[in-house]
Amino acid sequence: MSSSHDRPNILFVFSDQQRWDTLGCYGQPLEVTPNLDRMAAEGVRFANAFTCQPVCGPARACLQTGKYATEVGCFRNAIALPTDETTIAHRLSQDGYEVGYIGKWHLASTNSKFGPPADYVTKPVPPERRGGYKDYWLASDVLEFTSHGYDGYMFDADMNRVDFKGYRVDCLTDFALDYLRTRDGKRPFFLFLSYIEPHHQNDHHCYEGPNGSKQRFKDFVVPGDLVDTEGDWRENYPDYLGCCASLDHNLGRIRAELDRLGLADNTLIVYTSDHGSHFCTRNSEYKRACHDGCTHIPMVAYGPGFTGGEVVDELVSLIDVPPTILSAAGVEVPATMQGRAVQPLVDGTAVDWPDNVFMQISESHVGRAIRTKKWKYSVRAPHRSGSTDPDSDLYVEDYLYDLEADPHERNNLVADPSLADVRAELADVLKRRMVQAGEKIPQIDPCPTSPDRPDHTFS
């Protein structure tokens, strides 16, 4: 074990449902993220970062364990993280880190046949269901059910209700600043700060930016994948950007406090999201699809080992984050983790880095996908339910996009006979990735010439 004096504090800042292109450093033309843009200019930006599961709970299970969602059993929402799983918090704690969690957890409740019923949606999460975050806890299992854009409550480590009043991002940041100010410095800390913005507010059926967002961002530039589509982006995108601007403003507050406390030089900040949003253009809601609108995420890091304004172009996955955090802390990465630490990409020593990312998709359907720089290839199980079945032994080809010619994924080539060899090659890669994730080798059938996909607004 290294001494606490030569190991960085780690602050993991996690947004929910944030597209990569909301950041200026990823091409957003409006002034939405000046603080993240500055952090990218000083640190490292990962240009091609993707989720491994475009649903809230499963993505969080992957992030806490370093395993794919089907390996953990949390293949969809409302399946609790098994209490015998070893998380990044356990591993960091065992190696001398103080571990704390603030915000949305989404890994304590189960409402299905996949475990005994457990309802902590609006109740305090008991210690054994907190994934090893034993030193500091201020959270709600499902924050969107205990709060709105303005006002709400969470629960502290003693299971007491803690009310807050004001815009939710500001309030969670206030709690994080209080945390930073009260550390004694005897141990390095790992703080997981889990915002819910820019996630839509479920019971209000809309995105809730700070007051004034509709006017502030009314002149937004429509992302290419949304142009001329249905969906609800027209009324929601200004508030969506307002949420993102609030996250950015509050990141600025956090960095200023780290400076004031003298912690900035020895604190690694990692900012990313669980998935993006396609605004009901690819299915009937915001995610649960293979398309970049809900799978391409922002990822920016700054701190020890992540400086210099570097841009990493290799494909990286959310599954690579857990080994990255452990490596930054000087903690051994276990063989059970599926991803790879990204530090070798930053320092130029990476060998045989994968040229594709693998995604499991649930709830809307049982699906699997891979993305290379040129191709997006996705399959779905025709006779399985995305809410009850974790996997399948049979899939049918669903999507093929040439991302070089069609970056906004408007022209589905899955039935193009001239690309049969391409699809066969990608199917082989996908099968290998599925086996690596602990799945059986499936059968993948060609797509019918006129596939009946009623949940897709366009293909």
N, C-alpha and C positions, 0 to 999 in steps of 0.2 A: 504494500500500500504506500502511495506517495503521501508526503506531508501536505497538510491543508494549505501551506503557504505557496506551493508551486502548482496548485491545481486551480483551474478557473471556477468561479461561480458560473452557473448555466441558467439562463432565463429563456424558457421556451414560450414564445408568444404564438397562440393558436387562434386563428379566426375560423369561422364556420360558413361554408358555402361561398367562398370568395374566388372569383375568376382571376386568373393571372393578369388579364389585360385591364384590370382596374388600377394598376400601378403605372405611374409615369415611366419608370425604367423598363416596363414591358410594352410601352407604346401608347398608354392612355394619354390623349391629347389635353384633357382638362387638368387643372391643378387640384388633384385629389390626394396625392401621396408624397408631399415634399420630404417628409421625414424618412420614409422608406427609400425614396430615391437617393437621399443623402447617405443612408446606411449602405445601400448598394454601391454607391460611388466610393465609399470607404472600405467596404467589406467584400463579400462575394455574392454574386447573383447567379442562381441556377436557372438558365434560360428555358430548359426543357424538363421541368419537374411535374410529376403526375401522381395522382392518387392511385392506390392499389385496390380501393373499394369505394365507389362513389355514393356511400350512405354513411350517415353520422356515426352510429354505434360501431359497425364493423371497422370503419377506418380508425376509430379510437382504439379498438381492441388490437389492431395491427400495430399501432403506434406504441402502445404500452408494452407489448410482448415481443415485437420483432417477428411475429409469425403471421402467416396469412389467415384471413378471417375463418376459413373453413377448418384450419388446423386448431384454432382456439375454440371453435364452436359457435362464435358470435357472427354467424354469416349474415344476419339481418338485425334490425333494431329490436329492442326488447328481449334480448337474450343476455343475461348478466355474464360478466367476465368471471370464469371459474375462480373460486377462491384459492385454488391450489396453483394457479398460474404464477410464474415468477416474472415480475415486471421490471421495467427500467428503474422504477423507484426502489424496489427491493435490492437490485444489484448496486445502485448508487449508495443506498443506505448502508449496505453491508460493507462498503468500501470507504465509509467515513463521511459521506455527504449528508447534510440536512435536506430532507425532501418535503416540499410543500405543494399544495394544489389550491387554485382559486378558480371558480367559475363552473362551467358545464362539465359534468362527468359522463353521464349517459351510458354507464356500464354496470349499474347496480340492480336494475329491474328486469324481471322475466315475466312474460304474460303468455307463455306457450307451453307446448309439450316438451320443450327442450330444457326443462329443469323445473324444480318446484316453484310455484308462483311466488313472486316477490315484487311488491309494489312500493317503490321509493320515489315515484315520479314527483310527488309533492311533499314527501316526508324526508326527514334526515337520513342520510346514508350511514349505516353503522360501520364501525371501524374495520370489521373484517371484509367489507365490500369496497374498500377505498384503494385497492390495488397497491398497497404498501406505502401510501403517502401518510406517514405516521407522525411527522413532526409539526405539520401545519395543514389545516384543512378549513376551507370556507367555500362551500359548493352547494349546488343543487344537482340531483341526478339529471333532471330534464329542465334546464333553466328557462326554456320557453314556456313552461307550464307554471313557473313560480314568479314570472316577471313579464313585463312588456318592454317596448322600447324605452318607456319611462316608468320607473318605480317597480319594486318587487322585493323578493327576499331570497336568501340562501340560508345555509345552516353551518354553524361552526363545529369545531372538533368535538365539543361536548354535546352536540346535537341540539343546540339552542338555535332558534330562529333569529336571523339577523336581517332586519329590514333595511332597504335603501331607497332613497328618493332622489330622482334626477335621471338624466339619460344613462342607460344601463352601462355603456362602455366607460363613461366617466366614473361611475360608481365602482365598477370592478377595478378600474385603474387606481382609484383612491385606496381601495383595500390592498392592492399590490404595493403601492408606495408606502403604506403603513408597515407592510411586511418588511420591505427593504430597510426602513428606518429602525426597525427593532431587532435586527440581527446582531449577535454579539461577536461575530467574526471568528469564532473558535473553530468552526467547520465551514468548508465551502458549501454553498447552497445550490440546490436544483429546485427552481420554482417553475411549475407548469401553470401558465396563465391562459385559461381557456375561455375566450369570449364566445358569444353566440352570434354576434353580428358578422357578416350581413345576412344571416339566415332570416327567412321570412317569419313573421309572427303568426304562428299557426292559427290561433283563434280569431285573429283579425283578417286573415287571408290576404296579407300584403307585407311588403317590406316597410320598416319603420326607421327612417333616418332621423337625425335631429331636426327639430323644428326649423323650417327654412330651407330644407334640402330640395324640395320641389322647385323652388325658385332658383336656388343656387346652381343646380345642375340641370336646368331645363334644356339647355342647349347641348346636350350630350351627343356624342358621335356614336351612331349605332354600330355595334360590333358586326363584323362581316357575316357571322353565322346567323345573326338575327334579322338581317335585312330582308324585307318582304315576306316575313313569316307571320303566323298568328302568334299565340302566346300573349303574355301579359307584361312584356318588357316596356311597352309604350308608357303605361301608367306607373310602373314600378322602378324603372332604371334610375331616375333622379334620386329617389330615396335609397336605392341600393348603393349608389355612389356616395350618398351622404353618410351611410353606415361606414363605408370604407374610409372616407375622409376623417370620420371620428376615430376609427381605429388608428389611423396614421397620426392624428393630433395627439392621441394618448400615448402612442409609442414615443413621440417626442418628449412628453412629460416624463416617461420612465427613463429615457436616456439622460435627460437633464438631471434627474434625481440621482442616477448612478454617478454622474459627474460630480454632483454636489457632495456625495458621500465618499468620494474617492475610490469608487468601485469599478469605474468604467474600464480601466486598462486590464483588469483581470476578470471581466465578465463576458462570457460568450452569449450573445443574443441570437436566437434562431427564430425567424418568423415564417410561418407557412399556414396552410389551410387544409381542411379535410377533403374538400372537393369544391367544385364551382357550381354554376347554375346555368341552365339553358332556357329558363323562363317559359317552361311549358311548350317548347317548340319541338322537342324530340319525343316526349310522351306527355302524359296528363299532368305532370308536376315539374319539379326543378332539377332533378338529378337522376340517379339510377339508369344511366345510359353510358355508352362507351365514348361519346363525342367529346371533343376537346373543351367545349363550353362547360362541361361539368367534370372533366378529368384533369385538365391542365391547371395547375395551381401555382401561386407565387411561392418562391422559396429564396429567402435572403438571410445571410448570416454575417455577423460582425463580432470580432473579438479575437482572442488568442488563436492563431492558426487560420483565421479568416479575415485577412486584410488585403489592401492593395487595389481595390476596385476591379477585381477580376470577374470575368463572366465565364461560367462553365457551360459549354454547349452540349456535353454528353447527356443522354437521357438518365434521369434519376427518378426514384420512386419514393413515396412516403415510407415504404418498407425499408429504405436505406437510412432513415432518420434514427431509429433506435441504436444501431451500431455506431452511427456517427456521434451520438451523445455519449455513449460509453467510451468511445475512443478519446473524445475530447477530455473526459474525466480521468483518463488513464486506467479505466476499468476493462478487464478482459472481455472481449465479445464472445458469447457462447456460440457453440456450433448450431444451436437450435434457431438462431436468428437467420432469416432468409435473405436479408439485404446485406449490403456492403457499406462500410464507412466511406464517406465521400472525401475525406481528407486527401487521399492519393490523387483525386481529380484536381484538387486545389493546388497541390504542390508538384504536380506533373509526374508522379511516380506510378500512376495506375497502370496495371497490366490486365489485358483481357477484360476490359469493362464491357458489360452486356450492351448490345446494340438495340435492345428492345426493353419495354416495360410490360409487365403482366398485370391484368386487372380481373378481379372477380366481381360480378354484378348480381345483385339480389333484389327482392321485393317486386320490382316491375316484371321481372322474369329471371330465370336462371341463365346467366350469361357468362362468357369468358371473352377476353379480348387481349390483343397485343398491339403495341404501337411501336413502330420504328420511325426513323426520321422521314421515310418516304411513305410508309403504308400504315393504315389502320385496318385491322382485321378483327371481326367480332362474330361470335356464334351464339346461338340460343338453344335451350332445350325445349323442344316442341310440346312435350307432355309432362312438364314439371311446373310446379307453382313456386314463384319467387318468394313467397311468404312462408312456405312449409318445407321446401326441398333445398338442401344446401348444394347439391350437385346433381349430375346426371351421367349416364353411360352413353347417351346419344345427344348430339347437338346438330343443328342445321346452320349452315353459313347464313349470316344475317347482314353484314356490312363489309364492304371493301372500299376504302377511299385512297386515292392517290394524293397524298398530302402536299406533294410538290406542285402538282397541277391544280389542286382543289383544296387549299388550306382551310376553307370554311366548311368542308364536308357537305357539299350540296349535291354531288353526283355519285350515287351509290353504284359501284361497278361489280357488285357481288354476282350478277348473272351474266357478265360479259364473257363470252366464250373465249375470247383472245387472251384472257388473263387466268385461264384454268391452271397453268403451271405456277403462276405467282401464288394463287390461292392454295395450291397443294403444298408449296414450300412453306407458306405462312402457317398452314395447318400443322405441319410437322413441328415448327417452332413452338406453336401454341401447345401442342401435346406435350412437348418436353417441359415447358414451363409448368403445366398442370401437374406433371409427375413430380417435378421439383417441389411443388407446393403440397405434396402428399396425396394427390388425387390419382385415380386410376386412369389408364389410357382410354380415352373415349373414342367412340365412332363419330366422325364428323361428315355429315352428308351435304351434298351440294344444295344450294338454295333453289327452290322452285322458280321457274322463269318469272312468274307473277306472284311474288310472296304476299300472303295476306297478313299484314302487320297493322292492325287497326289502331294501335296505340301511337303510331308515328305520324306526326303532322306532315312531314315530308321525309324522303329517304336520302 
